[in-house]
Amino acid sequence: MDVNQEFRAGEVVYMIIRNPHAQDVAHVQQAAIVENPDNPNELALFLHENYYPLSDEFALFKSEEEAEAAYKEAFGDLETGETNYYG
């Protein structure tokens, strides 16, 4: 799958981010698809004032609702106390 073909510069995407200091903490974060400043022929993910080369290592969602559903499937629903996370 070529992620550079799936997205266009200027699109807003959503992803699940884990806290690197506390692996049991995760949330849905908004990010932007932009032209890679190091390689204008490729796209990059702009998140937290940093550019990341766009790759299939990122689980990106086109809508916040899709990301929230994936979050609930992976980690459970905090509102109901139901949890699926085991480590």
C-alpha positions in Angstrom: 0.0 0.0 0.0 1.4 3.4 -1.0 0.3 5.9 1.6 1.4 8.7 -0.6 -1.4 7.7 -3.1 -4.1 7.6 -0.4 -3.7 11.1 1.0 -3.2 14.6 -0.4 -1.3 17.6 1.1 -3.7 19.7 3.2 -5.8 16.8 4.5 -6.5 16.6 8.2 -6.2 13.1 9.6 -6.6 11.5 13.0 -4.4 8.9 14.7 -4.1 7.2 18.1 -1.1 8.4 20.0 0.5 6.7 22.9 2.3 8.5 25.6 6.0 7.3 25.4 6.4 7.8 29.1 3.2 5.9 30.1 2.2 3.2 27.7 -1.2 2.8 29.2 -2.1 6.3 28.2 -3.4 6.9 24.6 -5.7 9.4 22.9 -6.9 10.4 19.5 -4.8 13.3 18.0 -5.4 15.4 15.0 -2.6 15.8 12.5 -2.1 17.2 9.0 -0.8 15.7 5.8 1.8 18.1 4.2 4.5 18.0 1.6 7.7 16.6 3.1 10.1 19.6 3.5 13.0 17.2 3.0 11.6 15.6 -0.1 9.0 17.6 -2.0 7.9 14.5 -4.0 6.7 12.8 -0.8 4.1 13.5 1.9 4.7 13.9 5.6 2.7 13.8 8.7 2.8 17.1 10.7 2.2 16.5 14.3 3.4 18.4 17.5 5.4 20.8 15.4 7.4 18.0 13.8 7.4 16.3 10.4 7.3 12.6 10.1 7.7 10.8 6.7 4.4 9.3 5.8 4.4 5.5 6.0 2.1 2.6 6.6 3.5 2.4 10.2 0.9 5.1 11.1 -2.7 4.1 11.5 -4.4 7.1 10.1 -8.1 7.8 9.9 -10.0 10.2 7.7 -12.4 11.1 10.4 -12.3 11.5 14.2 -15.3 9.1 14.5 -13.2 6.3 12.8 -10.3 7.0 15.1 -12.5 7.0 18.2 -14.1 3.7 17.1 -10.6 2.1 16.6 -9.5 3.5 20.0 -12.5 1.9 21.7 -11.9 -1.4 20.0 -8.2 -1.4 21.1 -8.5 0.2 24.5 -12.1 0.0 25.6 -14.6 2.8 26.5 -13.5 5.0 29.3 -17.0 6.4 29.8 -18.4 2.9 30.6 -15.3 1.6 32.3 -15.1 -1.3 29.8 -11.5 -1.9 29.0 -9.8 -4.1 26.3 -6.2 -3.1 27.1 -4.0 -5.7 28.6 -0.5 -4.2 28.7 
